[in-house]
Amino acid sequence: MILILLILSAVAFFMSFIYVDRLFPRTLLTLISGVVLILSLIAIVANFHDHFGLQKVTTQRSFKIYSAAGSKMPIGLLLYQPIGTSGKDNVYIYATKSNQKKPSHTQADAMTKNRLTRVSSENARLQTSETRWEYRSAFNRLLFGLAGNGHELTHRVNRFYLPKSWLRLSTIQAKALQKQMSSAKFQAQAKSQGAAYVQAQMQAAIAKQPSLAADRQAQQRLGKQFAADFQMQLIQETVSKLNK
């Protein structure tokens, strides 16, 4: 709309100055069209340079996320891919569904920042805050809509809230971990050590609570818990060795 107004005022200024013979109408029309022309130019420059007619609006959404490794590993993984050579900018990889085949990732641009916080919750969560330029009113949208600068992103923050059991690994570390865990030697060692760990923990639990000796269901439940604890410890130890 503002561009149309600019063109019309320019044409009116030219026509009134050249083709209107009488002094008073010519002066009046030239003055009005000239003022409209100048104001239109000022408004266009102000909109382009200072976002005149727009305001910053921040929106926020939060949702549960799942391990980027899916069911391949018995532990939650948030992966990242470094960008550039500074080592400060990363694209984070995660899943929005438990059975997601192709993982999601954060945006790779200068306006996006990623933050990570450890929480006591069992579920991982991603909170995204976006700040954008939006038109102040329908009138401003009508005037400057052709410029296409409405809904322009200025700032985005992705905040990951991860359980303490989750690991943050680079894609290179994740591939090395998966390769290590898939080897026959590692699996055999994990099986024998895992059985010994579960047995030792079960004996300690029975010694602390003798009634467990006759409760098969409780033993099965504890056995699964001890096995999961061992797997988590084993993965964390393996990652620590890979980092050395």
VODOSE-878244 format. One line per 8 residues: their letters; for each residue x, y, z of N, C-alpha, C, O, CB. Coordinates in steps of 0.02 Angstrom, whole numbers, plus 50000, padded with zeros to 5 digits. Each point is the difference from the previous one (the first is absolute). Glycine has a CB too. Example, Ala and Ser with C-alpha at 12.3 -4.5 7.8 and 13.67 -1.06 7.14 Angstrom:
BEGIN
as = 50660,49716,50390,49955,50059,50000,50045,50060,50000,50052,49999,50033,49853,49942,50029 | 50077,50112,49902,50042,50059,50003,49961,50055,50037,50025,50055,50008,50034,49913,49884;
//
This chain:
BEGIN
milillil = 50041,49940,50000,49959,50060,50000,50043,50063,50000,49985,50048,49964,49925,49889,50097 | 50144,50063,49979,50042,50060,50005,50036,50013,49934,50012,50057,49982,50003,49922,50140 | 50002,49968,49840,50032,50008,49935,49951,50029,49950,50019,50042,49959,50057,49861,50066 | 49862,50074,49977,49949,50028,49956,49989,50074,50015,49993,50041,49954,49951,49846,50038 | 50054,50129,50072,49991,50069,50021,50059,50043,49977,49991,50057,49980,49943,49905,50119 | 50126,50010,49904,50060,50035,49977,49996,50015,49925,50015,50056,49979,50052,49888,50112 | 49913,50007,49870,49996,50009,49928,49946,50050,49981,50011,50045,49959,50029,49838,50025 | 49902,50111,50048,49944,50045,49985,50018,50072,50019,49984,50047,49963,49935,49859,50055;
savaffms = 50113,50103,50039,50018,50068,50021,50053,50030,49954,50000,50060,49987,49973,49909,50132 | 50073,49989,49857,50051,50025,49953,49968,50021,49934,50017,50052,49972,50068,49872,50081 | 49868,50035,49922,49965,50018,49938,49959,50063,50010,49999,50044,49957,49996,49834,50010 | 49970,50126,50090,49958,50059,50015,50043,50063,50005,49979,50054,49978,49938,49873,50081 | 50141,50067,49972,50045,50057,50007,50022,50025,49931,50000,50061,49987,50040,49896,50124 | 49979,49997,49846,50022,50019,49933,49943,50030,49959,50008,50052,49968,50077,49856,50036 | 49857,50059,49998,49943,50024,49960,49976,50069,50023,49986,50044,49959,49980,49837,50023 | 50029,50128,50084,49975,50065,50025,50049,50056,49987,49980,50056,49987,49957,49883,50101;
fiyvdrlf = 50127,50047,49914,50051,50051,49990,50006,50020,49926,50014,50057,49984,50048,49899,50115 | 49926,49995,49856,50010,50013,49929,49936,50021,49965,50000,50046,49958,50092,49871,50043 | 49852,50051,50015,49940,50008,49959,49946,50044,50031,49953,50018,49964,50073,49871,49991 | 49978,50127,50109,49950,50044,50030,50022,50073,49989,50053,50020,50023,49915,49892,50064 | 49989,50127,49878,50020,50068,49982,49988,50051,50055,50041,50043,50012,49933,49927,49871 | 49969,50024,50150,49983,50050,50051,50047,49993,50060,50015,49945,50022,49864,50055,49940 | 50143,50056,50065,50052,50001,50052,49978,49967,50065,50035,49957,50027,50007,50148,49922 | 49899,49913,50075,49978,49974,50065,49989,49924,49999,50027,49965,50043,49920,50146,49981;
prtlltli = 50014,49862,49928,49992,49927,49999,50067,49963,49989,50012,49948,50030,49873,50069,49925 | 50158,50013,50001,50065,49968,49987,50042,49998,50063,50031,49949,50016,49964,50090,49865 | 50007,50017,50155,50040,50003,50062,49973,49952,50052,50038,49965,50033,49989,50154,49943 | 49907,49879,50032,49969,49957,50050,50011,49926,49985,50021,49962,50043,49893,50127,49977 | 50073,49892,49917,50008,49929,49981,50073,49979,50002,50017,49945,50021,49882,50065,49906 | 50145,50035,50051,50072,49984,50003,50024,49992,50071,50039,49955,50016,49978,50108,49878 | 49959,49981,50151,50020,49996,50070,49974,49936,50033,50038,49966,50035,49961,50159,49970 | 49938,49858,49983,49971,49940,50030,50035,49937,49975,50020,49957,50039,49869,50102,49972;
sgvvlils = 50118,49936,49922,50032,49940,49972,50073,49996,50020,50026,49945,50009,49894,50060,49895 | 50113,50053,50102,50070,50000,50021,50008,49976,50072,50046,49962,50015,49976,50131,49906 | 49934,49930,50123,50002,49978,50070,49988,49925,50005,50035,49965,50037,49925,50149,50000 | 49989,49862,49926,49985,49928,50001,50060,49960,49973,50017,49948,50026,49860,50077,49959 | 50155,50001,49962,50058,49967,49971,50057,49995,50051,50030,49947,50009,49937,50095,49878 | 50048,50014,50146,50055,50001,50049,49985,49955,50059,50043,49963,50023,49985,50154,49942 | 49910,49887,50061,49981,49957,50056,50002,49926,49982,50019,49959,50041,49908,50134,50002 | 50054,49891,49896,50003,49930,49977,50073,49976,49998,50015,49944,50021,49880,50073,49912;
liaivanf = 50149,50025,50041,50071,49982,49998,50029,49991,50070,50036,49952,50013,49976,50111,49880 | 49970,49983,50152,50024,49995,50070,49974,49936,50032,50038,49965,50035,49966,50160,49973 | 49932,49859,49981,49971,49940,50030,50033,49937,49974,50011,49953,50038,49881,50108,49975 | 50123,49937,49922,50032,49941,49970,50070,49990,50029,50018,49944,50018,49916,50073,49876 | 50104,50038,50110,50068,49996,50028,49998,49979,50073,50039,49959,50022,50000,50129,49897 | 49914,49942,50119,49994,49983,50072,49979,49928,50010,50023,49967,50046,49949,50152,49978 | 49984,49857,49933,49979,49930,50005,50058,49953,49985,50009,49949,50033,49875,50084,49935 | 50154,49983,49981,50056,49957,49979,50057,50003,50051,50030,49948,50016,49938,50070,49865;
hdhfglqk = 50048,50041,50143,50059,50009,50043,49985,49990,50074,50039,49969,50036,50006,50109,49879 | 49898,49949,50108,49985,50000,50072,49937,49960,50017,49976,50003,50057,50077,50108,49950 | 49921,49850,49945,49941,49958,50011,49940,50042,50024,49963,49979,50045,50113,49925,49983 | 49916,50154,49941,49942,50042,50015,49936,49962,49982,49995,49970,49947,50072,50136,50031 | 49884,49896,50068,49937,49964,49989,50001,49928,50024,49951,49965,49994,50032,50108,49910 | 50074,49906,50125,50005,49932,50026,50020,50001,50074,50023,50050,50025,50009,49909,49860 | 49958,49985,50148,50020,49992,50069,50026,49929,50010,49982,49954,49964,49932,50132,50074 | 50128,49906,50013,50027,49934,50015,49950,49959,50041,49974,50024,50050,50144,50023,49946;
vttqrsfk = 49870,49892,49982,49954,49955,50035,50036,49934,50013,50029,49971,49954,49869,50084,49991 | 50100,49923,50117,50034,49937,50019,49949,49945,50012,49952,50009,50038,50142,50057,50014 | 49917,49878,49917,49957,49941,50010,50042,49943,50028,50061,49997,49989,49863,50038,49916 | 50044,49922,50132,50036,49945,50033,49960,49936,49995,49939,50000,50006,50114,50081,50074 | 49982,49864,49907,49967,49934,49999,50047,49950,50032,50061,50006,49997,49874,50023,49898 | 50036,49921,50136,50038,49949,50036,49970,49932,49985,49939,49991,49998,50090,50091,50094 | 50015,49869,49898,49976,49933,49984,50051,49948,50021,50060,50014,50009,49874,50032,49894 | 50042,49893,50106,50042,49944,50021,50042,49976,49941,49977,49998,49943,49938,49968,50143;
iysaagsk = 50148,50016,49928,50043,49974,49948,50025,49931,50021,49997,49981,50058,50038,50135,49907 | 49990,49847,49985,50024,49932,50012,50072,49993,49976,50027,50044,49966,49855,49912,50021 | 50148,49989,50032,50070,49988,49983,50011,49999,49925,49960,49972,49963,50053,49964,50143 | 50041,50095,49872,50017,50000,49928,50018,49930,49976,49996,49986,49940,50043,50132,50071 | 49982,49838,50035,50019,49932,49981,49940,49953,49998,50007,49942,49980,50104,50078,50071 | 49831,50004,49969,49940,49958,50000,50007,49942,50049,50022,50009,50057,49958,50022,49824 | 50002,49910,50096,50004,49940,50043,50066,49963,49991,50008,49945,50027,49868,50046,49967 | 50171,50038,49968,50064,49966,49989,50042,49998,50063,50042,49955,50008,49954,50082,49873;
mpigllly = 49994,50011,50164,50039,50002,50062,49953,50009,50059,49949,50035,49995,50150,50013,49944 | 49917,49920,50117,49955,50003,50059,50010,50063,50041,49988,49999,50060,50014,49877,49942 | 50019,50178,49966,50013,50062,50037,49983,50058,49954,50007,49995,49939,50083,49951,50131 | 49887,50109,49959,49983,50058,49961,50061,50036,49972,50049,50010,50036,49848,50003,50033 | 50101,50005,49868,50056,50034,49968,49976,50064,49965,49952,49999,49962,50107,49890,50022 | 49975,50165,50031,49991,50062,49962,50064,50010,49960,50054,50011,50029,49867,50041,50059 | 50074,49943,49847,50060,50006,49957,50008,50071,49975,49953,50039,49996,50034,49841,49970 | 50075,50136,50017,50013,50066,49970,50052,49994,49945,50045,49958,50003,49926,50098,50106;
qpigtsgk = 50022,49987,49842,50046,50004,49944,50032,50069,50000,49965,50050,49989,49967,49866,49943 | 50134,50089,50080,50032,50066,50000,49995,50033,49932,50003,49968,49948,50076,49992,50141 | 49914,50107,49912,49998,50040,49939,50058,50049,50001,50011,50035,50050,49863,49954,49942 | 50163,50014,49954,50057,50045,49997,50059,49973,50039,50003,49941,50017,49918,50154,49970 | 50126,49949,50028,50061,49980,50033,50007,50029,50071,50049,49985,50034,50003,50007,49854 | 49901,50050,50133,50006,50032,50066,49986,49951,50056,50025,50009,50056,49942,50099,49893 | 49993,49841,50038,49981,49952,50052,49945,50024,50045,49982,49966,50048,50133,49994,49948 | 49858,50100,49991,49948,50028,50042,49930,49989,49972,49951,50001,50037,50131,50084,50001;
dnvyiyat = 49914,49905,49896,49935,49994,49967,49986,49927,49983,50040,49968,49967,49971,50149,49987 | 49932,49858,50070,49982,49931,49988,49928,49995,49977,49957,50040,50019,50126,49923,50067 | 49903,49987,49872,49932,49981,49984,49983,49938,50041,50036,49951,49997,49972,50098,49885 | 49938,49955,50157,49982,49944,50044,49949,49955,49965,49955,50023,49966,50068,50048,50136 | 49985,49864,49909,49959,49949,49967,49960,49962,50053,50028,49979,50051,50056,50010,49854 | 49852,50004,50084,49955,49967,50048,49940,49972,49962,49996,50006,49939,50041,50073,50155 | 49918,49889,49943,49939,49973,49970,49940,50029,50035,50001,50013,50060,50058,49880,49909 | 49887,50118,49993,49938,50026,50029,49950,49944,50012,49948,50011,50031,50072,50098,49912;
ksnqkkps = 49995,49831,50032,49958,49941,50011,50044,49941,50018,50058,49996,49980,49855,50047,49939 | 50060,49911,50120,50040,49942,50022,50020,49955,49943,50052,49967,50003,49889,50039,50106 | 50019,49991,49838,50014,49956,49943,50020,50040,49938,49992,49976,49943,49926,49942,50103 | 50108,50141,49963,50019,50043,49944,50059,49972,49963,50052,49985,50030,49904,50114,50032 | 50038,49893,49871,50054,49971,49960,50053,50052,49983,50060,49987,50007,49859,49931,49946 | 50060,50141,50025,50047,50054,49984,49998,50052,50055,49949,50032,50010,50036,49948,49866 | 50070,50028,50161,49999,50046,50058,49993,50073,49979,50013,50019,49943,50058,49899,50118 | 49907,50122,49987,49994,50073,49990,50065,50033,50022,50042,49969,50032,49832,50026,49985;
htqadamt = 50133,50069,49965,50061,50036,50021,49984,50074,50008,49950,50025,49973,50123,49891,49967 | 49969,50118,50096,49992,50072,50010,50024,50037,49938,50030,49971,49954,49986,50016,50170 | 49970,50078,49874,50015,50040,49942,50074,50020,50000,50030,50010,50052,49851,50033,49946 | 50146,49963,49942,50070,50020,49993,50003,50071,49972,50011,50009,49940,50025,49870,50042 | 49956,50170,50060,50005,50070,49979,50025,50043,50058,50002,49978,50057,49904,50005,49860 | 50113,50078,50066,50031,50044,50050,49950,50025,50051,50021,50025,50053,50060,50009,49861 | 49854,49961,50073,49950,50025,50047,49978,49948,50051,49959,50015,50043,50003,50062,49867 | 50064,49863,50085,49979,49945,50044,50054,49984,50052,50058,49991,49982,49871,49963,49926;
knrltrvs = 50051,50043,50154,50044,49979,50055,49971,49938,50033,49939,49994,50007,50099,50126,50011 | 50005,49835,50003,49979,49938,50033,50026,49999,50072,50058,50016,50012,49940,49923,49877 | 49960,50042,50157,50018,49995,50071,49981,49931,50026,49951,49970,49977,50033,50155,50038 | 50054,49851,50034,49988,49934,50028,49998,50004,50076,50045,50029,50031,50011,49916,49870 | 49892,50026,50129,49991,50000,50073,49984,49930,50023,49958,49966,49970,50003,50154,50029 | 50072,49857,50054,49986,49934,50029,49943,50007,50051,49998,50047,50040,50123,49917,49943 | 49833,49988,50014,49942,50001,50045,49991,49931,50032,50029,49951,49977,49915,50138,49953 | 50018,49909,50124,49987,49938,50036,49943,49960,49969,49988,49943,50020,50054,50111,50083;
senarlqt = 49923,49974,49849,49945,49965,49967,50025,49941,49959,50058,49999,49980,49878,50109,50015 | 50021,49843,49994,50018,49942,49960,49991,50013,49925,50027,49963,49959,49940,49964,50136 | 49997,50126,49887,49986,50015,49930,50042,50060,49976,50010,50048,50037,49874,49906,49977 | 50138,50041,49924,50037,50056,49969,49950,50046,49966,49948,49979,49975,50155,49949,50009 | 49913,50136,50016,49954,50050,49973,50039,50055,49963,50056,50017,50020,49862,49959,50074 | 50052,50050,49854,50029,50055,49962,49953,50059,50002,49941,49994,49983,50122,49926,49942 | 49963,50137,50096,49961,50062,50002,50031,50049,49950,50058,50018,50005,49909,49964,50117 | 49993,50039,49830,50024,50045,49948,49966,50068,50007,49939,50005,50001,50081,49898,49922;
setrweyr = 50021,50150,50081,49974,50069,50004,50023,50037,49937,50059,50001,49983,49944,49999,50144 | 49949,50030,49838,50015,50036,49938,49974,50072,50005,49944,50012,50022,50051,49881,49912 | 50047,50154,50046,49981,50070,49998,49999,50022,49927,50050,49993,49964,50000,50030,50151 | 49893,50005,49864,49992,50020,49930,49970,50070,49995,49966,50024,50046,50019,49856,49921 | 50028,50153,49977,49968,50064,49986,49930,49986,49972,49993,49962,49951,50119,50094,50026 | 49837,49973,50053,49931,49992,49977,49969,50069,49991,50019,50048,50034,49970,49840,50025 | 49964,50117,49895,49966,50065,49987,49959,50021,50061,49967,49958,50032,50029,50016,49845 | 50007,50090,50139,49965,50025,50059,49924,49998,49993,49964,49992,50049,50134,50082,49972;
safnrllf = 49879,49931,49918,49927,50001,49989,49986,49978,49928,50046,49991,49960,49939,50102,50124 | 49951,49898,49902,49979,49981,49932,50015,50057,49951,50015,49988,49941,49895,49938,50106 | 50087,50136,49977,50016,50058,49957,50073,49999,49979,50016,50012,49942,49894,50054,50116 | 50135,49919,49990,50071,49996,49984,50014,49942,49952,50044,50005,49957,49984,50045,50155 | 49936,49895,49897,50008,49944,49954,49978,50020,49929,50032,49980,49951,49948,49939,50145 | 49966,50120,49900,49976,50023,49935,50051,50046,49967,50011,49996,49940,49871,49995,50101 | 50149,50053,49999,50049,50047,49973,50064,49966,49977,50023,50012,49944,49929,50075,50130 | 50076,49870,49969,50067,49974,49987,50001,49925,49984,50053,49969,49998,49989,50118,50078;
glagnghe = 49900,49884,49912,49997,49928,49988,50040,49977,49941,50028,49944,50001,49861,50058,50049 | 50116,50039,49897,50038,49981,49941,50074,49994,50014,50036,49965,49963,49878,50091,49968 | 50111,49977,50121,50071,49996,50017,50019,49931,50024,50058,49979,49994,49941,50142,50034 | 49953,49843,50001,50013,49931,50021,50044,49994,50061,50030,49947,50011,49956,50022,49873 | 50019,50084,50156,50043,49996,50060,49961,49983,50063,50029,50002,50055,50046,50080,49891 | 49861,49902,50048,49963,49976,50057,50019,49928,50015,50016,49962,49955,49889,50115,50018 | 50093,49904,50090,50018,49932,50023,50075,49986,49991,50020,49942,49999,49863,50020,49972 | 50156,50090,50024,50073,49992,49992,50031,49980,50067,49990,50033,50051,50011,50052,49855;
lthrvnrf = 50038,49861,50094,50032,49975,50061,50058,50044,50020,50041,50018,49958,49924,49865,50012 | 50039,50133,50095,50057,50039,50026,50042,49960,50049,50060,50012,50006,49873,50091,49978 | 50035,49849,50051,50037,49964,50052,49962,49935,50016,49939,49999,50004,50107,50109,50043 | 49992,49838,49962,49971,49936,50019,50045,49966,50052,50061,49999,49993,49884,49989,49893 | 50023,49985,50167,50037,49964,50052,49969,49931,50008,49940,49994,50015,50092,50114,50044 | 50008,49840,49932,49978,49932,50013,50029,49978,50067,50061,49996,50008,49932,49977,49867 | 49964,50012,50173,50022,49978,50067,49983,49926,50009,49942,49981,50002,50043,50137,50044 | 50067,49842,49960,49991,49928,50011,50003,49986,50075,50048,50019,50034,50003,49954,49854;
ylpkswlr = 49897,49995,50137,49998,49979,50070,50007,49924,50001,49954,49963,49983,49972,50135,50052 | 50134,49879,49985,50017,49929,49995,50005,49967,50068,50026,50030,50047,50034,49994,49847 | 49914,49914,50112,50010,49962,50062,50075,49988,50010,50039,50000,49952,49848,49944,50035 | 50132,50046,50075,50071,49990,50015,50028,49936,49970,50061,49994,49992,49921,50068,50114 | 49974,49892,49876,50023,49937,49970,50015,50006,49925,50033,49957,49971,49899,49983,50114 | 50046,50115,49884,50012,50009,49929,50072,50020,49987,50033,50030,50042,49847,50003,49942 | 50145,49949,49956,50067,50018,49979,49997,50050,49942,49957,49995,49957,50087,49893,50082 | 50002,50159,49962,50008,50047,49944,50064,49980,49962,50055,50007,50026,49885,50088,50038;
lstiqaka = 50051,49881,49875,50056,49974,49961,50001,50032,49931,49948,50019,49973,50047,49873,50090 | 50064,50115,49910,50006,50020,49930,49982,49941,49956,50000,49943,50023,50090,50143,50005 | 49895,49927,49910,49983,49946,49954,50059,49952,49991,49989,49940,49989,49930,50136,49952 | 50141,49949,50062,50060,49958,49995,50005,49954,50061,50014,49940,49993,50045,50148,49939 | 49930,49939,50127,50001,49960,50061,49946,49947,49999,50011,49943,50021,50035,50155,50042 | 49895,49919,49913,49944,49953,49998,50016,49941,49953,49984,49943,50017,49936,50151,50007 | 50110,49921,49919,50019,49946,49954,50053,49954,50030,49997,49939,49993,49975,50136,49910 | 50076,49955,50132,50053,49960,50032,49970,49957,50056,50020,49943,50009,50065,50146,49963;
lqkqmssa = 49868,49940,50065,49968,49962,50054,49959,49942,49973,50003,49944,50026,49992,50160,50043 | 49968,49908,49877,49960,49947,49970,50044,49944,49972,49984,49941,50006,49927,50143,49966 | 50145,49935,49998,50047,49950,49974,50030,49959,50056,50007,49939,49993,50018,50137,49911 | 49992,49957,50151,50030,49965,50057,49951,49951,50030,50018,49944,50017,50054,50155,50005 | 49865,49923,49986,49950,49958,50033,49977,49942,49956,49973,49951,50026,49992,50149,50038 | 50043,49906,49871,49978,49947,49955,50052,49945,49990,49985,49949,49969,49945,50134,49974 | 50130,49927,50083,50052,49948,49993,49984,49940,50044,49972,50007,50054,50113,50082,49920 | 49934,49851,50002,49985,49938,50036,50037,49998,50067,49973,49976,50050,50010,49965,49840;
kfqaqaks = 50078,50085,50111,50040,50000,50062,49966,50043,50053,49996,49980,50058,50109,50002,49875 | 49872,50076,50047,49968,50046,50047,49935,49969,50027,49987,50004,50060,50063,50094,49880 | 49911,49872,50016,49936,49971,50021,50010,49942,50048,49963,49992,50048,49987,50044,49844 | 50101,49922,50094,50014,49943,50044,50023,50024,50069,49979,49974,50051,50051,49956,49849 | 50012,50122,50099,50025,50028,50063,49943,50033,50039,49995,49993,50061,50118,50024,49888 | 49844,50018,50015,49943,50033,50033,49952,49949,50029,49972,50012,50054,50040,50084,49867 | 49979,49849,50044,49953,49948,50025,50025,49969,50064,49962,49992,50048,50004,49985,49835 | 50099,50006,50119,50028,49968,50060,50003,50050,50058,49982,49983,50057,50085,49940,49871;
qgaayvqa = 49955,50138,50059,50004,50050,50052,49930,50020,50024,49989,50013,50060,50119,50029,49892 | 49845,49961,50002,49932,50018,50018,49968,49948,50045,49966,50018,50049,50024,50042,49844 | 50021,49877,50092,49972,49946,50042,50029,50003,50070,49965,49991,50050,50019,49937,49848 | 50082,50084,50106,50033,50004,50065,49975,50061,50039,49991,49997,50061,50111,49946,49891 | 49887,50113,50013,49976,50061,50033,49930,49989,50028,49986,50018,50057,50084,50052,49866 | 49886,49901,50036,49931,49988,50022,49998,49953,50059,49962,50010,50048,49997,50009,49835 | 50082,49929,50115,50002,49951,50054,50024,50033,50065,49972,49989,50054,50050,49919,49863 | 50031,50132,50078,50027,50034,50059,49949,50049,50030,49992,50003,50061,50124,49985,49892;
qmqaaiak = 49850,50049,50003,49950,50048,50024,49940,49964,50031,49971,50024,50049,50066,50057,49863 | 49944,49862,50059,49944,49962,50026,50016,49971,50069,49958,50001,50045,50006,49971,49838 | 50097,50002,50124,50021,49974,50065,50000,50055,50053,49980,49989,50057,50090,49923,49885 | 49953,50146,50039,50001,50056,50047,49929,50021,50019,49987,50017,50057,50122,50022,49894 | 49845,49960,50000,49931,50018,50014,49966,49950,50046,49963,50018,50045,50032,50039,49843 | 50019,49878,50101,49971,49947,50042,50028,50004,50071,49964,49989,50049,50021,49938,49850 | 50080,50088,50105,50030,50006,50067,49969,50059,50038,49994,49997,50061,50114,49954,49894 | 49874,50101,50009,49970,50058,50032,49926,49988,50015,49973,50026,50049,50109,50048,49891;
qpslaadr = 49885,49887,50017,49929,49985,50008,49989,49925,49987,49985,49981,49944,49982,50138,50020 | 50040,49839,50087,49997,49927,49992,49936,49974,49969,50000,49947,49969,50072,50046,50129 | 49873,50043,49907,49936,49977,49972,50003,49995,49924,49957,49967,49970,49984,50084,50126 | 50107,49982,49872,50007,49997,49927,50020,49930,49976,49988,49983,49942,50042,50138,50058 | 50000,49839,50044,50023,49933,49980,49943,49956,49977,50011,49957,49958,50082,50054,50123 | 49848,50000,49944,49942,49959,49981,49953,50036,49952,49948,49972,49981,50061,49971,50130 | 50007,50118,49870,49956,50040,49956,50030,50002,49930,50043,50041,49985,49917,50029,50113 | 50017,49884,49859,50028,49994,49933,49983,50061,49956,50042,50023,49961,49948,49852,50050;
qaqqrlgk = 49950,50151,49996,49981,50058,49960,50042,50061,50017,50022,50037,49956,49862,49918,50038 | 50128,50055,50070,50043,50056,50021,50071,49991,49975,50033,50048,49980,49896,49968,50122 | 50095,49921,49898,50067,49987,49975,50005,50015,49925,50050,50027,49977,49964,49885,50112 | 49934,50069,49873,50001,50013,49928,49999,50076,49987,50035,50025,49955,49905,49866,50025 | 50020,50144,50059,49997,50072,49992,50066,50033,50016,50024,50044,49964,49854,49953,50064 | 50152,49982,50027,50066,50027,50019,50054,49980,49951,50045,50039,49985,49920,49957,50134 | 50029,49943,49855,50049,49977,49951,50001,50044,49938,50053,50016,49974,49932,49868,50068 | 49956,50134,49933,49996,50045,49942,50029,50069,50016,50034,50030,49959,49864,49908,50002;
qfaadfqm = 50088,50085,50099,50026,50065,50020,50077,49999,50005,50033,50046,49977,49860,49977,50085 | 50133,49924,49969,50073,49994,50007,50033,49993,49931,50054,50028,49989,49932,49918,50124 | 49983,50017,49842,50027,49992,49933,50002,50067,49963,50048,50015,49965,49909,49866,50032 | 49990,50158,50010,49997,50066,49969,50053,50046,50030,50032,50039,49963,49846,49946,50014 | 50131,50012,50088,50052,50040,50033,50069,49982,49974,50042,50043,49988,49886,49966,50115 | 50083,49926,49889,50066,49977,49975,50012,50025,49929,50055,50023,49984,49938,49876,50090 | 49956,50095,49883,50007,50023,49931,50017,50074,49998,50042,50022,49960,49878,49890,50003 | 50047,50127,50079,50013,50072,50001,50071,50015,50023,50035,50041,49970,49844,49979,50054;
qliqetvs = 50143,49946,50028,50069,50009,50024,50050,49979,49948,50052,50033,49990,49909,49949,50127 | 50025,49962,49849,50046,49975,49949,50007,50049,49942,50055,50013,49976,49914,49870,50056 | 49975,50145,49946,50002,50048,49945,50038,50063,50021,50040,50027,49961,49851,49928,49995 | 50096,50069,50104,50035,50060,50024,50075,49988,50006,50040,50044,49984,49856,49990,50078 | 50123,49907,49962,50072,49983,50004,50031,49995,49931,50056,50022,49989,49922,49918,50119 | 49985,50031,49845,50026,49992,49932,50009,50069,49967,50050,50011,49966,49893,49877,50025 | 50010,50157,50020,50005,50067,49972,50060,50037,50030,50036,50035,49965,49840,49968,50018 | 50135,49988,50082,50057,50032,50033,50066,49975,49970,50047,50039,49992,49886,49972,50114;
klnk = 50071,49924,49878,50060,49972,49970,50010,50026,49929,50057,50013,49979,49930,49885,50092 | 49958,50111,49893,50005,50025,49931,50024,50072,49998,50032,50021,49952,49877,49901,50014 | 50076,50116,50086,50019,50071,50003,50074,50010,50017,50027,50054,49990,49857,49972,50043 | 50147,49921,49993,50071,50007,50020,50046,49993,49940,50061,50004,50007,49911,49949,50105;
//
